[in-house]
Amino acid sequence: LGGFGLGVDRVRCVGAALAGVRAASRGDSFDAVILVTRRAAPTGALVSVSTSGDLVRLSVVARPRAAPSLFPDWLRASSAASASVETSDPRK
C-alpha cells in the first residue's frame, strides 16, 4: 500500500511541476506560481522555483505519506519541469 501511495504522490508531483512551470512561463507572479503548484502537489511537498535568463525551472519533492516508516529517509517522490518564459511581443 505504501508503494502505491508513493506512486500516486509521484504522479501528483509531475502534474504540480508542470502546472507551476506553465504559470511561471506565462509570467504569473511568484506567489501565484507557488499557489498553483502547492494545490496540485501532495500535502507537505517542498516547491522550489529558479530562473536563469529566459528559463524557469520548478521542482516538487514530497516524502512518502502512506506508511512513511516503511521507507528509507532518502526516498522521495519528485519531479522537475522547465520552460522558457513567454514574451508578450508576438514577433519574438
N, C-alpha and C positions, 0 to 999 in steps of 0.2 A: 504494500500500500504506500509506503514511503517513497519507493521508486517512481510509482505512478504520480504522486504529488509533485516530486521533483521535475518530472517530465512536463506536467501542466504548468509549473512555475517557469520552466524554460520557454515554453511557448508564449506565456504572458510577457516574459522579458523581451522576446523578439518583437512582439506586437507593440510593446511600450516603447522600445528603442526606435522602431520605425515611425510610430506616431509622433514621438518627440522630435526626431530629426526632420520630419516633414514640416512640423510647426516652425522649427528653428530656421529651416531653409527658406520659408516664406517671409521671414523677418519678424515673426511674433516676438514679443518681449520675453526676457529670460524667465520671469515669473509664470507667464502663460505656457512656456515650453515645459517647465518643471511640473506644472499642474496637469497638463495633458499626459505627460509621461507617468506621473505617480498614479493617476486614475486608472491607467491601463496595466501598471506593474503589480506584481504580488505585494501584499502588505509588508511594510518594513524594508522594501528594496532601497538600495542606495543608487542614486542617479547622479551622473556627472556629465557636464557639458563643457566642451572646449572648442575654441575656434582658432584657426590659423589661416590668415588671409581670407579667401572666399570659401574655405572649407569648414564645415561644422561637424563635430563628432560627438556622439552621445553614447553613453554606456549605462546599462542597468544590471545590477548584481543583487541577488537575493539568496539568503540562507534557506535551507530546506525548512518548510513549516510543518510538514507532516512527519512525525516521528524523528525530530532532529537529532536525538541522542543515538540513533542508529547509524548516522553518517559521520565520517571524519570531519574535523573542524575546517579543513581546507575546501571541502566540497561546496560548490555554489551553482545556482542556476544563473546564467548571464547571457547577455547579448550586447552587441555594439552595432551602431549604424553611422554612416557618414554621408554627407551630401554637400553639394555646392550651394551657396547662398544665392537665391534668385535675385535678379536685378529687376527694377521697375521699368527700366528702359528696354522696350521690345527690340531695339536694334542691336543689343549686345548678345 
